[in-house]
Amino acid sequence: MLRTWLRWIAVLAVVVGAGVGYWLWREYQRRSMLPDGIVSGNGRIESIQVDVAAKYAGRISRIFAREGDLVKTGQVLAKMDTEEMEAELAKDKAKVAEAEEAENQVKAEIVQRESELKYQNQLYDRNRALLARSVISREEMEQTHSKRDVAVAALDATKAKLQTSRRSIEAAAAEVKRIQTQIVDSTLTSPVEGRVLYKLAEEREVLAAGGKVLTLINLGDIYMEIFLPSRQAARVEIGADARIVLDAAPQYAARAKVSFVSPEAQFTPKQVETQSERDKLMFRIKLQVPQELVLPYIEKIKTGVRGVGYIKLDEATPWPEKLERRFPMPEPTKPTNAEPATTEPKTPTEPKAEETPVPKT
């Protein structure tokens, strides 16, 4: 009798356990299912790569950045050798000084020619009065007239020389400015705030014009690309609200916006998981993370991290609770005595949780 009761109790326990397990499974399925009006697709965190290259051919003098370094906009990353340019600059500055000296000499000559013309004009006026009284001959008057014309021509020629001298100064000054611009461009700075991905050259290496020195990841332009079938992509609007959940931190969701919808379909990439094998052609959707949400986590961002992107097709559809959990604000970096801080202090913000693509591991 006791064994029969134990057998029934065991069966009842199995049934109750199975029922509880089924209920939990259904509850998980219910919570994990997306409501109508929200679609998803898997992708990875990506960013634009920026090359830091030499504008002019030359030798690399110094490289100040290493692979993995976080750099700010305008930070000096490398310098090209400018000794030859500086020699040309000194030569062109000497040409400018020489042209200015020549201009001063022409100006002095103009003063002399003007004085001579003034004397010839006075002599012409006097001789014309003497000719009227028949004191001098007409031949003497004609000589005076000729001398005045020569003085006018000499003054005009000297003024033309002044214009030529000024053009020479302008040309020499333009050459000085050109060399100065080349010297400035020989200091290579970061065009974006990001991280050094590759170091493509070494110090003392000679590069051609346009030779690449470093490749940066623009961490101010973070996005995820997902692929959706046409029936869903057709309902996606530019600027639609979106969320990004990373595999490395599935408990948090980062806010994003749809910034691009491909106008043409393409074959489904191999790394994209689709719900149906019939979805052979997909549309590429770009989910852009706002820059103001990226900057507080600039030191922790890593590209290539995989995750899932969610897009709201219907504004009236509320986000599930799991997609409203924000990334915690990172703690400010404290500089040490051995090494100065490489980033500026964070701007004080409200104690509100925000997003980050991924916490640094």
Secondary structure, DSSP 8 states (H G I E B T S, - for coil): -HHHHHHHHHHHHHHHHHHHHHHHHHHHHHHHS--TTEEEEEEEEEEEEEEEE-SS-EEEEEE---TT-EE-TT-EEEEE--HHHHHHHHHHHHHHHHHHHHHHHHHHHHHHHHHHHHHHHHHHHHHHHHHHTTSS-HHHHHHHHHHHHHHHHHHHHHHHHHHHHHHHHHHHHHHHHHHHHHHHHTEEE-SSSEEEEEE---TT-EE-TT-EEEEEEEEEEEEEEEEEEHHHHTT--TT-EEEEEETTEEEEEEEEEEEEE-SS-EE--TT---S-TT--EEEEEEEE--HHHHGGGTTT--TT-EEEEEEES-TTS---GGGG------------SSS--SS-------S-----S----
